[in-house]
Amino acid sequence: MSYVEGFVLAVPTADKEIYRKYALGGWPLFADFGVLRLVEGWGDDVPDGKMTDFKRAVNLKPDETVLFSWFEFPSGEARAACHRNVTADPRFEKMGEMPFDGRRMIYGGFSVMVDEGPGGKTGHIDGYVLAVPKANKDAYRDMAMKAAAVFLDHGATRVVESWEDDVKDGKLTDFRRAVKATKDEAIVFSWVEWPSKEVREAGWPKFMEDERMKYDPATMPFDGQRMIFGTFSPIVDEAAKEARRQTA
């Protein structure tokens, strides 16, 4: 996997099962046209932030829940071909009306720059979106690689960091507004997979206390105050047969 299409959206809380069935119903179509994996993460602990947060990113209403989701592709070209083929397929129309407000969905394409850990079916997810100065890409990758090793040492199964490739402005919401990105910054869409919520809750304090995670704020390659984050419980985690063979 070298490319990610990331999504953040607001789903009516009462329609959780309707959304899950909708996503599962569309999976065979997307899998036929090159998607290696689909994960849909339902908001579990999505905190309010001082400057930015997931709730404000999608103009969340009181009766809605934030959903953090992604498609995995072998390449950016595969993603573009998938979009063309899916929308031309009769099954796409049969999926019916989306069970959420698509006008507030934020999405984009990202090139993977860190992918560490064996992965597999995930039980809990840490999701992140942040803005990094384009000039700091290498410094951010180096920091992310070090952090990935610490996450894996404390129970995580996979860490993925992906860098903006195709992130467009939206009419109501988009990734750039979500983190107040400036023109010289790129969006990073990333996540950490854990085998369960319990493992995550046990591993997180150890991660934060690990000596390897002590940084001088002056050397941080991005503005952490604008990073948005939360934890999510997967309600859909589907992988194509070829992806399963690759990770077996």
TORTORLUM-672692 format. One record per residue (C-alpha): residue number from 1; residue in three letters; x, y, z. Coordinates in nm, 2 decimals, decimal comma. Layout:
N
- NUM  ALA  X  Y  Z;
...
END
This chain:
248
- 1  MET  0,00  0,00  0,00;
- 2  SER  0,15  0,33  -0,10;
- 3  TYR  -0,16  0,56  -0,13;
- 4  VAL  -0,45  0,66  0,10;
- 5  GLU  -0,78  0,83  0,04;
- 6  GLY  -0,88  0,98  0,38;
- 7  PHE  -1,22  1,09  0,49;
- 8  VAL  -1,37  1,27  0,79;
- 9  LEU  -1,75  1,30  0,81;
- 10  ALA  -2,04  1,35  1,05;
- 11  VAL  -2,30  1,07  1,07;
- 12  PRO  -2,63  1,09  1,27;
- 13  THR  -2,56  0,89  1,58;
- 14  ALA  -2,89  0,71  1,55;
- 15  ASP  -2,79  0,59  1,20;
- 16  LYS  -2,48  0,41  1,30;
- 17  GLU  -2,60  0,07  1,18;
- 18  ILE  -2,75  0,22  0,87;
- 19  TYR  -2,41  0,37  0,79;
- 20  ARG  -2,23  0,05  0,86;
- 21  LYS  -2,46  -0,15  0,62;
- 22  TYR  -2,42  0,12  0,36;
- 23  ALA  -2,04  0,10  0,37;
- 24  LEU  -2,04  -0,28  0,37;
- 25  GLY  -2,28  -0,27  0,07;
- 26  GLY  -2,04  -0,06  -0,13;
- 27  TRP  -1,73  -0,26  -0,04;
- 28  PRO  -1,76  -0,52  -0,32;
- 29  LEU  -1,78  -0,25  -0,58;
- 30  PHE  -1,47  -0,06  -0,45;
- 31  ALA  -1,28  -0,39  -0,40;
- 32  ASP  -1,35  -0,48  -0,77;
- 33  PHE  -1,18  -0,16  -0,88;
- 34  GLY  -0,86  -0,17  -0,68;
- 35  VAL  -0,92  -0,07  -0,32;
- 36  LEU  -0,71  -0,29  -0,10;
- 37  ARG  -0,87  -0,21  0,23;
- 38  LEU  -1,16  0,00  0,37;
- 39  VAL  -1,17  0,10  0,74;
- 40  GLU  -1,46  0,30  0,90;
- 41  GLY  -1,38  0,43  1,25;
- 42  TRP  -1,67  0,55  1,47;
- 43  GLY  -1,58  0,83  1,71;
- 44  ASP  -1,51  0,70  2,06;
- 45  ASP  -1,31  0,98  2,23;
- 46  VAL  -1,31  1,29  2,01;
- 47  PRO  -1,21  1,58  2,24;
- 48  ASP  -1,27  1,95  2,20;
- 49  GLY  -0,97  2,15  2,11;
- 50  LYS  -0,87  2,51  2,18;
- 51  MET  -0,80  2,60  1,82;
- 52  THR  -0,91  2,30  1,61;
- 53  ASP  -1,08  1,96  1,65;
- 54  PHE  -1,26  1,70  1,45;
- 55  LYS  -1,60  1,83  1,55;
- 56  ARG  -1,54  2,17  1,41;
- 57  ALA  -1,38  2,02  1,10;
- 58  VAL  -1,71  1,88  0,99;
- 59  ASN  -1,95  2,13  1,16;
- 60  LEU  -2,07  1,85  1,39;
- 61  LYS  -2,43  1,87  1,52;
- 62  PRO  -2,52  1,75  1,87;
- 63  ASP  -2,69  1,44  1,74;
- 64  GLU  -2,40  1,34  1,52;
- 65  THR  -2,08  1,14  1,56;
- 66  VAL  -1,75  1,19  1,39;
- 67  LEU  -1,63  0,92  1,15;
- 68  PHE  -1,26  0,88  1,05;
- 69  SER  -1,22  0,66  0,75;
- 70  TRP  -0,98  0,56  0,47;
- 71  PHE  -0,93  0,36  0,16;
- 72  GLU  -0,59  0,20  0,09;
- 73  PHE  -0,46  0,17  -0,27;
- 74  PRO  -0,14  0,04  -0,43;
- 75  SER  -0,08  0,38  -0,60;
- 76  GLY  -0,23  0,72  -0,68;
- 77  GLU  -0,29  0,60  -1,03;
- 78  ALA  -0,50  0,31  -0,89;
- 79  ARG  -0,71  0,55  -0,69;
- 80  ALA  -0,78  0,77  -1,00;
- 81  ALA  -0,87  0,46  -1,21;
- 82  CYS  -1,10  0,34  -0,93;
- 83  HIS  -1,29  0,67  -0,92;
- 84  ARG  -1,35  0,65  -1,29;
- 85  ASN  -1,46  0,29  -1,29;
- 86  VAL  -1,68  0,31  -0,98;
- 87  THR  -1,88  0,60  -1,10;
- 88  ALA  -1,94  0,44  -1,44;
- 89  ASP  -2,06  0,11  -1,28;
- 90  PRO  -2,44  0,05  -1,25;
- 91  ARG  -2,39  -0,07  -0,90;
- 92  PHE  -2,28  0,28  -0,79;
- 93  GLU  -2,63  0,42  -0,86;
- 94  LYS  -2,79  0,13  -0,67;
- 95  MET  -2,60  0,22  -0,35;
- 96  GLY  -2,87  0,48  -0,30;
- 97  GLU  -2,87  0,80  -0,10;
- 98  MET  -2,58  0,86  0,14;
- 99  PRO  -2,68  0,83  0,51;
- 100  PHE  -2,50  1,15  0,61;
- 101  ASP  -2,45  1,50  0,48;
- 102  GLY  -2,20  1,47  0,20;
- 103  ARG  -2,16  1,85  0,18;
- 104  ARG  -1,97  1,84  0,51;
- 105  MET  -1,75  1,54  0,43;
- 106  ILE  -1,38  1,62  0,40;
- 107  TYR  -1,16  1,40  0,19;
- 108  GLY  -0,84  1,39  -0,01;
- 109  GLY  -0,56  1,17  -0,15;
- 110  PHE  -0,23  1,12  0,03;
- 111  SER  0,10  0,95  -0,05;
- 112  VAL  0,22  0,72  0,22;
- 113  MET  0,56  0,81  0,37;
- 114  VAL  0,56  0,59  0,69;
- 115  ASP  0,39  0,25  0,71;
- 116  GLU  0,53  0,05  1,00;
- 117  GLY  0,40  -0,26  1,18;
- 118  PRO  0,23  -0,59  1,07;
- 119  GLY  -0,12  -0,45  1,08;
- 120  GLY  -0,41  -0,69  1,05;
- 121  LYS  -0,77  -0,65  1,18;
- 122  THR  -0,77  -0,35  1,41;
- 123  GLY  -0,96  -0,31  1,73;
- 124  HIS  -0,90  0,06  1,80;
- 125  ILE  -0,77  0,36  1,61;
- 126  ASP  -0,59  0,68  1,69;
- 127  GLY  -0,67  0,92  1,41;
- 128  TYR  -0,48  1,25  1,33;
- 129  VAL  -0,49  1,53  1,08;
- 130  LEU  -0,22  1,81  1,10;
- 131  ALA  -0,05  2,08  0,89;
- 132  VAL  0,33  2,05  0,84;
- 133  PRO  0,54  2,31  0,66;
- 134  LYS  0,64  2,17  0,32;
- 135  ALA  1,00  2,26  0,39;
- 136  ASN  0,99  2,03  0,70;
- 137  LYS  0,88  1,71  0,53;
- 138  ASP  1,20  1,52  0,59;
- 139  ALA  1,22  1,64  0,95;
- 140  TYR  0,86  1,53  1,01;
- 141  ARG  0,92  1,19  0,85;
- 142  ASP  1,22  1,13  1,07;
- 143  MET  1,02  1,22  1,38;
- 144  ALA  0,72  1,00  1,27;
- 145  MET  0,95  0,71  1,22;
- 146  LYS  1,09  0,74  1,57;
- 147  ALA  0,74  0,77  1,71;
- 148  ALA  0,62  0,47  1,52;
- 149  ALA  0,88  0,25  1,68;
- 150  VAL  0,77  0,36  2,02;
- 151  PHE  0,40  0,30  1,94;
- 152  LEU  0,48  -0,05  1,82;
- 153  ASP  0,69  -0,12  2,14;
- 154  HIS  0,39  -0,04  2,35;
- 155  GLY  0,13  -0,25  2,18;
- 156  ALA  0,03  -0,08  1,85;
- 157  THR  0,01  -0,30  1,55;
- 158  ARG  0,06  -0,04  1,27;
- 159  VAL  0,14  0,32  1,22;
- 160  VAL  0,07  0,51  0,90;
- 161  GLU  0,16  0,87  0,80;
- 162  SER  0,06  1,00  0,47;
- 163  TRP  0,15  1,33  0,30;
- 164  GLU  -0,09  1,55  0,10;
- 165  ASP  -0,11  1,47  -0,27;
- 166  ASP  -0,46  1,56  -0,39;
- 167  VAL  -0,64  1,78  -0,13;
- 168  LYS  -0,89  2,02  -0,27;
- 169  ASP  -1,08  2,31  -0,12;
- 170  GLY  -1,44  2,24  -0,03;
- 171  LYS  -1,74  2,47  -0,02;
- 172  LEU  -1,83  2,41  0,34;
- 173  THR  -1,55  2,20  0,49;
- 174  ASP  -1,21  2,07  0,39;
- 175  PHE  -0,88  1,94  0,53;
- 176  ARG  -0,70  2,28  0,51;
- 177  ARG  -0,97  2,46  0,70;
- 178  ALA  -0,99  2,18  0,95;
- 179  VAL  -0,63  2,25  1,07;
- 180  LYS  -0,60  2,62  0,96;
- 181  ALA  -0,33  2,53  0,72;
- 182  THR  -0,13  2,81  0,56;
- 183  LYS  -0,02  2,81  0,19;
- 184  ASP  0,33  2,68  0,27;
- 185  GLU  0,19  2,38  0,47;
- 186  ALA  0,09  2,03  0,36;
- 187  ILE  -0,18  1,82  0,52;
- 188  VAL  -0,08  1,50  0,69;
- 189  PHE  -0,34  1,23  0,74;
- 190  SER  -0,23  0,96  0,98;
- 191  TRP  -0,34  0,69  1,22;
- 192  VAL  -0,22  0,43  1,47;
- 193  GLU  -0,39  0,09  1,49;
- 194  TRP  -0,42  -0,11  1,81;
- 195  PRO  -0,55  -0,47  1,86;
- 196  SER  -0,81  -0,34  2,12;
- 197  LYS  -0,92  -0,04  2,32;
- 198  GLU  -0,78  -0,21  2,63;
- 199  VAL  -0,44  -0,24  2,47;
- 200  ARG  -0,45  0,12  2,36;
- 201  GLU  -0,54  0,24  2,71;
- 202  ALA  -0,26  0,04  2,86;
- 203  GLY  -0,01  0,14  2,60;
- 204  TRP  -0,08  0,51  2,57;
- 205  PRO  0,06  0,62  2,91;
- 206  LYS  0,37  0,42  2,84;
- 207  PHE  0,41  0,58  2,50;
- 208  MET  0,38  0,93  2,65;
- 209  GLU  0,63  0,85  2,93;
- 210  ASP  0,88  0,69  2,70;
- 211  GLU  1,21  0,88  2,70;
- 212  ARG  1,23  0,85  2,32;
- 213  MET  0,92  1,08  2,30;
- 214  LYS  1,07  1,38  2,48;
- 215  TYR  1,10  1,66  2,23;
- 216  ASP  1,22  2,02  2,26;
- 217  PRO  0,91  2,22  2,15;
- 218  ALA  1,14  2,45  1,97;
- 219  THR  1,25  2,17  1,73;
- 220  MET  0,90  2,03  1,66;
- 221  PRO  0,85  2,03  1,28;
- 222  PHE  0,48  2,13  1,30;
- 223  ASP  0,24  2,33  1,51;
- 224  GLY  0,09  2,08  1,75;
- 225  GLN  -0,18  2,33  1,87;
- 226  ARG  -0,35  2,30  1,53;
- 227  MET  -0,34  1,92  1,51;
- 228  ILE  -0,68  1,74  1,54;
- 229  PHE  -0,70  1,40  1,69;
- 230  GLY  -0,93  1,14  1,85;
- 231  THR  -0,98  0,77  1,90;
- 232  PHE  -1,22  0,56  1,69;
- 233  SER  -1,37  0,21  1,71;
- 234  PRO  -1,38  0,03  1,37;
- 235  ILE  -1,73  -0,06  1,26;
- 236  VAL  -1,60  -0,18  0,91;
- 237  ASP  -1,26  -0,32  0,84;
- 238  GLU  -1,25  -0,50  0,50;
- 239  ALA  -0,95  -0,61  0,30;
- 240  ALA  -0,93  -0,74  -0,06;
- 241  LYS  -0,81  -1,09  -0,11;
- 242  GLU  -0,49  -0,98  -0,27;
- 243  ALA  -0,42  -0,75  0,03;
- 244  ARG  -0,47  -1,04  0,27;
- 245  ARG  -0,23  -1,26  0,07;
- 246  GLN  0,03  -0,99  0,08;
- 247  THR  0,01  -0,96  0,47;
- 248  ALA  -0,03  -1,34  0,54;
END
